[in-house]
Amino acid sequence: MTEGVFEMLRAAVNIARFQQIRKVTTLRAELVRRFPDRNEDIDDAILAWANYEQSKGRPD
């Protein structure tokens, strides 16, 4: 994970938590509004978070 993706992941988690955002589309729109030139990092961060959440539900 690049530093830019990690930065967006941290921002995504904080924004979702503090604004109580539950929908990915809403979160992505807020991230794009705040960081308009970071679409690739935003998408990669959302994908990383989704993969993490999915892995929590799977036994090894």
Secondary structure as GFF3:
##gff-version 3
##sequence-region A 1 60
A	DSSP	alpha_helix	3	19	.	.	.	ID=ss1
A	DSSP	alpha_helix	24	34	.	.	.	ID=ss2
A	DSSP	alpha_helix	39	56	.	.	.	ID=ss3
###
